[in-house]
Amino acid sequence: MNLSVNSELVFCVLRSCSNSPTESLRFFSWACSHYTPTSVEFEELVKILILHRKYESMWKTIQQMQKQQLSLSCDTLSFIIEEYGKNGLIDRAVEVFNKSTNLGCKQTVSVYNSLLFALCEVKMFHGAYALIRRMIRKGEVPDKRTYTVLVNGWCSSGKMKEAQDFLEDMSKKGFNPPVRGRDLLIEGLLNAGYLESAKKMVRRMTKEGFVPDIATFNSLVETICKTEEIDFCIDMYHSVCKLGLCPDINTYKILIPAASKVGRIDEAFRLLNNSIEQG
């Protein structure tokens, strides 16, 4: 059988061998003698190597790319920075960020966010905030992930006040997050496992006449339903609906089975009727 070695074949083999970095590297080296690889296959191999902490082989692969006049994409560069962060190698993450231009990638918001993530992974929150200030000075506008990464980091370390102060400080500077600050804090608390604190924040919001956005509400309800506090979820549903929240199909997909599971069949039918009426 004559098998043509081409980009599609090499990429598929690399993807299927992603758990075997040594074999992936050997295969790629063999394939390079039969065809000219593109940046897509190089970057797939780079990701495999850093996932398995084969740093020396990864940098040799990147050098091979550069010899062929190929550049790393910003997505792959960000991936490298975040993997270094996950493994506690923050100095290396910073080094990659600093030489991103030499690697053919601009320091975009996504690249800043990757270093922000790495700094939060090692709990260097003040360094992360300093990076955001530098980012703004360079003319880059923070996006939702910028806020989410730092708020989640602070919340996961139990530093609620720091997270709130950060959001307030950014607001004073004219940089408001794409989603409301309290929604970010609720999501941060949920991600960190502080369910009771998230519930208290929502109670406080509704008492003040405010409601979370639908995505945040659904995340909260889904998490609480797993603890089988269904009555709290249903009561909260009615409260926020009175305040003007418009449930979506995901809200009902969470609440109807939950109400049925604890025997609140009448409530489950009411929710079903509401979902039908709202289309």
C-alpha positions as CSV (number, residue, x, y, z in Angstrom):
1,M,0.0,0.0,0.0
2,N,1.4,3.4,-1.0
3,L,0.6,5.8,1.7
4,S,1.1,9.5,1.0
5,V,2.8,11.4,3.8
6,N,1.1,14.8,4.0
7,S,0.0,17.4,6.5
8,E,-3.4,15.9,7.2
9,L,-1.9,12.4,7.9
10,V,0.9,13.7,10.1
11,F,-1.5,15.9,12.1
12,C,-4.0,13.0,12.6
13,V,-1.2,10.6,13.8
14,L,0.2,13.3,16.2
15,R,-3.3,13.9,17.6
16,S,-3.9,10.2,18.1
17,C,-0.5,9.7,19.8
18,S,-0.7,12.7,22.0
19,N,-0.2,10.6,25.2
20,S,3.1,9.3,23.8
21,P,5.5,12.3,23.4
22,T,8.6,10.2,22.6
23,E,6.8,8.2,19.9
24,S,5.2,11.4,18.5
25,L,8.6,13.1,18.2
26,R,10.1,10.0,16.5
27,F,7.2,9.8,14.1
28,F,7.4,13.5,13.2
29,S,11.2,13.3,12.6
30,W,10.6,10.4,10.3
31,A,7.7,12.2,8.5
32,C,9.9,15.3,8.0
33,S,12.1,13.2,5.7
34,H,9.1,12.5,3.4
35,Y,7.4,15.9,3.3
36,T,7.6,19.6,4.4
37,P,5.6,20.2,7.6
38,T,3.5,23.2,8.1
39,S,3.1,25.2,11.3
40,V,0.0,23.2,12.2
41,E,1.9,20.0,12.7
42,F,4.8,21.7,14.4
43,E,2.4,23.4,16.9
44,E,0.6,20.1,17.6
45,L,3.9,18.5,18.5
46,V,4.9,21.5,20.6
47,K,1.7,21.2,22.6
48,I,2.3,17.4,23.1
49,L,5.8,18.0,24.3
50,I,5.0,20.7,26.8
51,L,2.0,18.8,28.2
52,H,4.5,16.0,29.0
53,R,7.1,18.4,30.3
54,K,9.6,17.6,27.5
55,Y,10.8,21.2,27.6
56,E,14.2,20.6,25.8
57,S,12.6,18.7,23.0
58,M,9.9,21.4,22.7
59,W,12.4,24.2,22.3
60,K,14.4,22.2,19.7
61,T,11.1,21.7,17.8
62,I,10.4,25.5,17.9
63,Q,14.0,26.2,16.7
64,Q,13.3,23.8,13.8
65,M,10.2,25.8,13.0
66,Q,12.1,29.0,12.9
67,K,14.7,27.5,10.6
68,Q,11.8,26.9,8.2
69,Q,10.6,30.5,8.5
70,L,7.5,29.4,10.5
71,S,6.2,31.3,13.5
72,L,4.3,30.2,16.6
73,S,0.7,31.3,16.7
74,C,-0.4,33.4,19.7
75,D,-2.7,30.5,20.8
76,T,0.3,28.1,21.0
77,L,2.5,30.7,22.8
78,S,-0.3,31.3,25.3
79,F,-0.6,27.5,25.8
80,I,3.1,27.2,26.6
81,I,3.0,30.1,29.1
82,E,0.0,28.6,30.9
83,E,1.5,25.1,31.0
84,Y,4.7,26.6,32.6
85,G,2.4,28.3,35.1
86,K,0.5,25.1,35.9
87,N,3.8,23.4,36.7
88,G,5.0,26.2,39.0
89,L,7.7,27.4,36.5
90,I,6.7,31.0,36.6
91,D,10.2,32.3,35.7
92,R,10.0,30.3,32.4
93,A,6.5,31.6,31.8
94,V,7.7,35.2,32.2
95,E,10.7,34.5,30.0
96,V,8.5,33.2,27.1
97,F,6.2,36.2,27.5
98,N,9.1,38.6,27.3
99,K,10.5,37.0,24.1
100,S,7.1,36.6,22.5
101,T,7.9,39.1,19.8
102,N,11.1,37.2,18.9
103,L,9.0,34.1,18.5
104,G,6.8,35.9,16.0
105,C,3.9,36.7,18.2
106,K,2.6,40.1,19.4
107,Q,1.7,40.6,23.0
108,T,-2.0,40.6,22.6
109,V,-4.7,40.5,25.3
110,S,-4.8,36.7,25.0
111,V,-1.0,36.5,25.6
112,Y,-1.2,38.9,28.6
113,N,-4.1,36.7,29.9
114,S,-2.0,33.6,29.7
115,L,0.8,35.1,31.8
116,L,-1.9,36.4,34.2
117,F,-3.2,32.9,34.5
118,A,0.3,31.6,35.2
119,L,0.9,34.2,37.9
120,C,-2.4,33.3,39.6
121,E,-1.5,29.6,39.4
122,V,1.5,30.4,41.7
123,K,-0.6,32.8,43.7
124,M,1.4,35.9,42.7
125,F,-1.7,38.1,42.7
126,H,-0.1,41.4,43.2
127,G,2.2,40.6,40.3
128,A,-0.8,39.7,38.2
129,Y,-2.5,43.0,39.0
130,A,0.7,44.9,38.1
131,L,0.7,43.0,34.8
132,I,-2.9,44.3,34.1
133,R,-1.7,47.8,34.8
134,R,1.2,47.3,32.4
135,M,-1.2,45.9,29.8
136,I,-3.4,49.0,30.0
137,R,-0.3,51.3,29.7
138,K,0.6,49.4,26.5
139,G,-2.9,50.2,25.1
140,E,-4.5,46.8,25.5
141,V,-8.0,46.7,26.8
142,P,-8.8,44.0,29.4
143,D,-11.5,41.5,28.3
144,K,-13.7,39.2,30.3
145,R,-11.0,36.6,30.8
146,T,-8.6,39.2,32.2
147,Y,-11.1,39.9,35.0
148,T,-12.2,36.3,35.5
149,V,-8.7,34.9,35.9
150,L,-7.7,37.3,38.6
151,V,-11.1,37.3,40.4
152,N,-11.1,33.5,40.4
153,G,-7.5,33.4,41.7
154,W,-8.3,35.7,44.6
155,C,-11.5,33.9,45.4
156,S,-9.9,30.5,45.4
157,S,-7.4,31.8,48.0
158,G,-10.3,33.2,50.1
159,K,-9.3,36.8,49.3
160,M,-12.7,38.2,48.6
161,K,-11.9,41.8,49.7
162,E,-8.9,41.9,47.3
163,A,-11.2,40.7,44.4
164,Q,-13.8,43.4,45.2
165,D,-11.1,46.1,45.6
166,F,-9.6,45.1,42.2
167,L,-13.0,45.4,40.5
168,E,-13.7,48.8,42.2
169,D,-10.3,50.1,41.3
170,M,-10.6,49.1,37.7
171,S,-14.1,50.7,37.5
172,K,-12.7,54.0,38.9
173,K,-10.1,53.9,36.1
174,G,-12.8,53.5,33.5
175,F,-12.3,49.8,32.8
176,N,-15.5,48.0,33.7
177,P,-15.7,44.3,33.1
178,P,-17.8,43.0,30.2
179,V,-20.0,41.3,32.8
180,R,-21.0,42.9,36.1
181,G,-18.6,42.8,39.0
182,R,-20.8,40.9,41.4
183,D,-21.5,38.2,38.7
184,L,-17.7,37.7,38.4
185,L,-17.4,37.4,42.2
186,I,-20.3,34.9,42.4
187,E,-18.7,32.8,39.6
188,G,-15.3,33.1,41.3
189,L,-16.7,31.8,44.6
190,L,-18.5,28.9,42.8
191,N,-15.3,28.0,41.0
192,A,-13.4,28.1,44.3
193,G,-16.0,25.9,46.0
194,Y,-17.3,28.7,48.4
195,L,-21.0,27.8,47.8
196,E,-22.4,29.4,51.0
197,S,-20.6,32.7,50.3
198,A,-22.0,32.7,46.7
199,K,-25.5,32.0,48.1
200,K,-25.1,34.9,50.6
201,M,-24.0,37.3,47.8
202,V,-27.1,36.4,45.7
203,R,-29.4,36.8,48.7
204,R,-27.8,40.2,49.3
205,M,-28.2,41.2,45.6
206,T,-31.9,40.2,45.5
207,K,-32.7,42.1,48.7
208,E,-31.2,45.2,47.1
209,G,-33.3,44.6,44.0
210,F,-30.6,43.3,41.7
211,V,-30.3,40.1,39.9
212,P,-27.4,38.1,38.5
213,D,-27.1,37.6,34.8
214,I,-28.7,34.4,33.4
215,A,-25.4,32.6,32.9
216,T,-24.3,33.2,36.5
217,F,-27.8,32.3,37.9
218,N,-27.8,29.0,36.0
219,S,-24.2,28.2,37.2
220,L,-25.3,28.9,40.8
221,V,-28.5,26.9,40.5
222,E,-26.8,23.9,38.9
223,T,-24.1,23.8,41.7
224,I,-26.7,24.1,44.5
225,C,-28.9,21.4,42.9
226,K,-26.0,19.0,43.2
227,T,-26.2,19.5,47.0
228,E,-29.9,18.8,46.8
229,E,-30.9,22.1,48.3
230,I,-33.7,22.2,45.7
231,D,-36.1,24.4,47.8
232,F,-33.5,27.1,48.0
233,C,-33.1,27.0,44.2
234,I,-36.8,27.1,43.5
235,D,-37.4,30.0,46.0
236,M,-34.5,31.9,44.4
237,Y,-36.0,31.3,40.9
238,H,-39.3,32.9,41.9
239,S,-37.4,35.8,43.6
240,V,-35.3,36.7,40.6
241,C,-38.2,36.3,38.2
242,K,-40.1,38.9,40.2
243,L,-37.1,41.2,39.8
244,G,-37.1,40.8,36.1
245,L,-34.7,37.9,35.3
246,C,-35.8,36.1,32.1
247,P,-35.0,32.3,32.5
248,D,-33.7,30.5,29.5
249,I,-34.0,26.9,28.4
250,N,-31.0,25.9,30.5
251,T,-32.6,27.2,33.6
252,Y,-35.6,24.9,33.1
253,K,-33.3,22.0,32.1
254,I,-31.7,22.3,35.6
255,L,-34.7,23.0,37.7
256,I,-37.4,20.7,36.3
257,P,-35.5,17.4,36.8
258,A,-34.3,18.7,40.2
259,A,-37.8,19.4,41.4
260,S,-39.1,16.0,40.1
261,K,-36.2,14.2,41.9
262,V,-37.2,15.5,45.3
263,G,-40.9,14.8,44.7
264,R,-42.1,18.4,44.0
265,I,-44.1,17.2,41.0
266,D,-46.5,20.2,41.1
267,E,-43.6,22.6,41.0
268,A,-42.0,20.7,38.2
269,F,-45.2,21.0,36.1
270,R,-45.4,24.7,36.9
271,L,-41.8,25.2,35.7
272,L,-42.6,23.2,32.6
273,N,-45.7,25.3,31.9
274,N,-43.6,28.5,32.4
275,S,-41.0,27.2,29.9
276,I,-43.7,26.5,27.3
277,E,-45.3,29.9,27.8
278,Q,-42.0,31.6,27.4
279,G,-41.3,29.7,24.2
